[in-house]
Amino acid sequence: MMSLKVTQTRSAIGSKPKQRGTLRALGLGRIGRTNLLPDRPEIRGMIAKVPHLITVEETDS
C-alpha cells in the first residue's frame, strides 16, 4: 500500500488558524517534523490546503 511521507518545511506562524489546524491533523507542528500517512483522498485534500508549508514524498509501505 502506498504511503505519504509528509514533512513540515516552513513555520505556521502567520498562517490562518484553519491551516494550523490542518498541520496538527496531519501530525505536524514543528519545522522538520515528519509523519507517515496512508495515501487516501482525505489526506490528499489536507495536503492540498497547506502545500506551501510542507513537502510530500510517496513511499511503499
N, C-alpha and C positions, 0 to 999 in steps of 0.2 A: 504494500500500500504506500502511496506517495505521502510524504510529509513536507511541511514547510518549515524551514529554519528562519525565524524572524528575529532580527537584531535591531535594537534601537540605536540610531546613529546620531540623532540630534535631540536637543533638550526640548521638553514640553513647556518650558517657561514661555509665556506669551501666547501660547496656543489656546484655543477655545476650550471651555470645560468639557464639551462632548468629545473632543479629540483626546483630552487627557483621560477621560473615562474609557475610551476605546483602547488606549495603550494599556490601561490597567486590566481590561477584559482580555487582552492578548497576553497578559502575564508579564508585561514590561513595566518599567517605571524609572529606570536609570539608564544613562548612556552606557552602551556596551553590554547590557543585559540581553541574553539570547534565550529563546524558547522554541521548542519543537512542537508544532501543532499539526493536526490532521488537515489534509487538503480537502476542505469542504466548502460549499458555496457561502456558508455563514462566515467562515474565517476569511475567505477571499473578499467578501463585502467589507469586513472590518479593516482589512489591509488597504482597500481602495480609499478609505476615509483618511488615512494618515500616511500616504506614500512618501511625503517629504520628511518624515521623521524616522523611517525605518528602511532596512534593506531586507530582501527576501531571497532565499535560495531554496530550490527544490531538491529534496533528498529522497532516497529509497530506504524506508524503514518499516 
